[in-house]
Amino acid sequence: MAARGGKQRKRARLSGAAKLRILGAVLLVALVAGAWTWWQMHHWLPDRASFPMQGVEIGAQDGDVNWESLKAIGADFAYIDASASAFARDPRFVANFDAARAAKMQVGAVHLYDPCQPAEKQAANFVTTVPRDPALLPPAVELDMLADNCPVHVSDAKVESELMTFLNQVETHAGKPVILKVTPRFEARYGIAHKLDRNLWLVRDRLMPDYAGRPWTLWTANTSLANEVAKGGLRWVVVQP
């Protein structure tokens, strides 16, 4: 009986050791998978053979940018955050704009549209921030904010009509059609891609976007690219060939 009990305890100890080894292996696999996911998230770039023209979107959140190094890693163009809503302006717009042009990069400007604010005031904010220059890339209008939380109710029809007023005024200033940077939540809420005949800029990390239901021109393929040329995660953008 004593011998049998000893064998049972030994088997129990072996079983416990086996469980620990299995648990350790599972944890190791999880750590490796997590590390790979993190690397993919922060270092992945679309293949240059498939997307020859690539660039970035830059704003104050990126801090001081080494523009020569940015160009050296493959940025052919830069969209610079310029204005937002009716009164806000990116505090680093002028510095980033001038530095990008000095680095001989193609440059465009981005306005973050606010459906809660009048179109005329937002257009005035943009045109007084961004110079009139035919050499600039088409202005980009980021559509992400929803009117659902506006202090005063704004109907869907009002959102569309005000947006059209804004676009017309900005396009008159720029002398060219804008490009609409439409996020998934804005498109899901308003279905704007099929209502406005403008080139599209879509956003989706690593997976090619299809939520607009029609072809896109620009794609933010990685919203958190880790690189020493700027603080934080760069927003890496490619052009549909």
C-alpha positions as CSV (number, residue, x, y, z in Angstrom):
1,M,0.0,0.0,0.0
2,A,2.8,2.4,0.9
3,A,4.6,1.6,-2.4
4,R,1.4,2.2,-4.3
5,G,0.8,5.5,-2.6
6,G,4.4,6.6,-3.4
7,K,3.9,5.9,-7.0
8,Q,0.6,7.9,-7.1
9,R,2.4,10.9,-5.5
10,K,5.2,10.6,-8.0
11,R,2.8,10.5,-10.9
12,A,1.0,13.6,-9.4
13,R,4.4,15.4,-9.2
14,L,5.2,14.5,-12.8
15,S,1.7,15.5,-13.9
16,G,2.2,18.9,-12.2
17,A,5.5,19.4,-13.8
18,A,4.1,18.6,-17.2
19,K,1.3,21.1,-16.7
20,L,3.9,23.8,-15.8
21,R,5.9,23.0,-18.9
22,I,2.7,23.2,-21.0
23,L,1.8,26.5,-19.4
24,G,5.3,27.8,-20.0
25,A,5.1,26.9,-23.6
26,V,1.7,28.6,-24.0
27,L,3.0,31.7,-22.4
28,L,6.1,31.7,-24.6
29,V,3.9,31.4,-27.7
30,A,1.7,34.2,-26.5
31,L,4.7,36.5,-25.9
32,V,6.2,35.7,-29.3
33,A,2.8,36.3,-31.0
34,G,2.4,39.6,-29.0
35,A,5.9,40.8,-30.0
36,W,5.2,39.9,-33.7
37,T,1.9,41.8,-33.6
38,W,3.5,44.8,-32.0
39,W,6.3,44.8,-34.6
40,Q,3.7,44.5,-37.4
41,M,1.7,47.3,-35.9
42,H,4.5,49.7,-35.6
43,H,6.9,48.8,-38.4
44,W,4.9,47.4,-41.3
45,L,4.8,49.3,-44.6
46,P,3.1,48.5,-47.8
47,D,5.3,46.9,-50.5
48,R,7.0,49.6,-52.6
49,A,6.6,47.6,-55.8
50,S,2.8,47.7,-55.3
51,F,2.6,51.3,-54.1
52,P,5.5,53.2,-55.6
53,M,4.3,56.6,-54.2
54,Q,4.3,56.8,-50.4
55,G,4.3,59.6,-47.8
56,V,3.1,60.8,-44.4
57,E,0.6,62.9,-42.6
58,I,2.3,65.1,-40.1
59,G,1.0,67.4,-37.2
60,A,2.0,68.9,-33.9
61,Q,1.5,65.5,-32.2
62,D,4.7,64.3,-34.1
63,G,6.9,66.9,-32.5
64,D,10.2,67.8,-34.2
65,V,10.5,66.0,-37.5
66,N,13.8,65.2,-39.2
67,W,12.6,65.9,-42.7
68,E,15.7,64.8,-44.5
69,S,15.6,61.5,-42.7
70,L,11.9,61.2,-43.4
71,K,12.6,61.6,-47.1
72,A,15.4,59.1,-46.9
73,I,13.2,56.3,-45.5
74,G,10.8,56.7,-48.5
75,A,8.4,59.6,-47.9
76,D,7.7,61.2,-51.3
77,F,5.1,63.7,-50.1
78,A,3.7,65.1,-46.8
79,Y,0.2,66.2,-45.9
80,I,0.5,68.7,-43.1
81,D,-2.2,69.1,-40.5
82,A,-3.2,72.8,-40.9
83,S,-6.6,73.7,-39.4
84,A,-9.5,72.3,-37.5
85,S,-13.1,73.4,-37.0
86,A,-13.7,77.2,-37.1
87,F,-10.8,78.5,-35.1
88,A,-8.2,75.9,-34.3
89,R,-4.9,75.8,-36.1
90,D,-2.1,73.3,-35.8
91,P,0.7,75.1,-33.9
92,R,3.4,73.5,-36.0
93,F,1.8,74.0,-39.4
94,V,4.1,76.8,-40.6
95,A,7.2,75.1,-39.4
96,N,6.3,71.7,-40.8
97,F,5.1,73.2,-44.1
98,D,8.3,75.2,-44.7
99,A,10.5,72.3,-43.6
100,A,8.8,69.8,-45.9
101,R,9.1,72.2,-48.9
102,A,12.8,72.8,-48.0
103,A,13.3,69.0,-48.2
104,K,11.9,69.1,-51.7
105,M,8.8,67.1,-50.9
106,Q,5.4,67.5,-52.4
107,V,3.2,69.1,-49.8
108,G,-0.5,69.3,-49.1
109,A,-2.7,70.6,-46.2
110,V,-5.3,68.9,-44.1
111,H,-8.4,70.5,-42.4
112,L,-10.3,68.5,-39.8
113,Y,-14.0,69.3,-40.5
114,D,-16.4,69.9,-37.7
115,P,-20.1,69.4,-38.6
116,C,-21.1,71.4,-35.5
117,Q,-19.5,74.7,-36.8
118,P,-20.7,76.9,-39.7
119,A,-19.0,76.1,-43.1
120,E,-18.1,79.7,-43.8
121,K,-16.1,80.1,-40.5
122,Q,-14.3,76.8,-41.2
123,A,-13.4,77.8,-44.7
124,A,-12.1,81.1,-43.5
125,N,-9.9,79.3,-41.0
126,F,-8.4,77.1,-43.7
127,V,-7.9,79.8,-46.3
128,T,-6.2,82.2,-43.9
129,T,-3.9,79.3,-42.7
130,V,-2.9,77.7,-46.0
131,P,-1.4,79.8,-48.7
132,R,-2.8,79.9,-52.2
133,D,-0.3,78.0,-54.3
134,P,-1.0,75.9,-57.4
135,A,2.1,73.8,-56.6
136,L,0.4,72.3,-53.5
137,L,-1.2,68.9,-53.5
138,P,-5.1,69.0,-53.4
139,P,-6.3,70.1,-50.0
140,A,-7.5,67.2,-47.8
141,V,-10.6,67.4,-45.7
142,E,-10.8,64.9,-42.8
143,L,-14.3,63.7,-42.1
144,D,-14.3,61.9,-38.8
145,M,-16.3,64.0,-36.3
146,L,-20.1,63.3,-36.1
147,A,-22.9,65.7,-35.6
148,D,-24.6,63.5,-33.1
149,N,-23.0,65.2,-30.2
150,C,-23.3,68.8,-31.4
151,P,-24.7,71.3,-28.7
152,V,-27.5,72.2,-31.2
153,H,-29.1,69.5,-33.4
154,V,-27.7,69.3,-36.9
155,S,-29.7,67.2,-39.3
156,D,-28.0,64.8,-41.8
157,A,-29.2,67.1,-44.7
158,K,-27.6,70.1,-42.9
159,V,-24.4,68.2,-42.5
160,E,-24.2,67.5,-46.3
161,S,-25.2,71.0,-47.3
162,E,-22.8,72.7,-45.0
163,L,-20.0,70.4,-46.1
164,M,-20.7,71.3,-49.8
165,T,-20.5,75.0,-48.9
166,F,-17.2,74.4,-47.2
167,L,-15.8,72.4,-50.1
168,N,-16.8,75.0,-52.7
169,Q,-15.1,77.8,-50.8
170,V,-11.9,75.8,-50.1
171,E,-11.7,74.6,-53.8
172,T,-12.1,78.2,-55.0
173,H,-9.1,79.1,-52.8
174,A,-7.0,76.1,-53.8
175,G,-8.0,76.1,-57.5
176,K,-8.5,72.4,-57.5
177,P,-10.9,69.7,-56.1
178,V,-10.3,68.6,-52.5
179,I,-9.7,65.0,-51.5
180,L,-12.0,63.6,-48.8
181,K,-10.3,61.8,-45.9
182,V,-13.2,59.7,-44.8
183,T,-12.9,57.5,-41.7
184,P,-14.9,54.3,-41.3
185,R,-17.2,55.8,-38.6
186,F,-18.1,58.8,-40.7
187,E,-18.8,56.7,-43.7
188,A,-20.9,54.3,-41.7
189,R,-23.0,57.2,-40.3
190,Y,-23.4,59.4,-43.4
191,G,-22.5,57.3,-46.5
192,I,-20.8,60.3,-47.9
193,A,-18.5,58.5,-50.4
194,H,-21.4,58.0,-52.9
195,K,-22.9,61.4,-52.3
196,L,-19.9,63.6,-53.2
197,D,-17.9,63.1,-56.3
198,R,-14.4,63.7,-54.9
199,N,-11.3,61.5,-54.6
200,L,-11.1,59.5,-51.4
201,W,-8.5,59.0,-48.7
202,L,-9.3,56.0,-46.6
203,V,-7.9,54.8,-43.3
204,R,-7.3,51.2,-42.2
205,D,-4.2,49.7,-40.5
206,R,-2.4,47.1,-42.7
207,L,-5.5,45.8,-44.5
208,M,-6.6,47.5,-47.7
209,P,-9.7,49.5,-47.1
210,D,-13.0,48.8,-48.9
211,Y,-15.6,50.5,-46.7
212,A,-16.3,53.3,-49.1
213,G,-17.7,51.0,-51.8
214,R,-15.7,52.7,-54.5
215,P,-12.0,53.1,-55.4
216,W,-9.8,55.3,-53.2
217,T,-6.8,57.5,-54.1
218,L,-5.0,57.7,-50.8
219,W,-4.8,55.1,-48.0
220,T,-3.4,55.6,-44.5
221,A,-1.9,52.1,-44.2
222,N,-0.3,52.5,-40.8
223,T,-1.4,55.0,-38.2
224,S,1.4,54.3,-35.8
225,L,4.6,53.7,-37.7
226,A,7.6,53.7,-35.3
227,N,10.6,55.5,-36.6
228,E,13.4,57.7,-35.1
229,V,12.6,60.6,-37.5
230,A,9.7,61.8,-35.3
231,K,8.1,61.4,-31.9
232,G,5.4,58.8,-31.6
233,G,3.7,56.9,-34.4
234,L,3.8,58.3,-37.9
235,R,0.8,58.1,-40.1
236,W,2.0,56.5,-43.3
237,V,0.1,57.1,-46.5
238,V,0.2,55.5,-49.9
239,V,-1.1,56.5,-53.3
240,Q,-3.2,54.1,-55.4
241,P,-1.0,53.4,-58.5
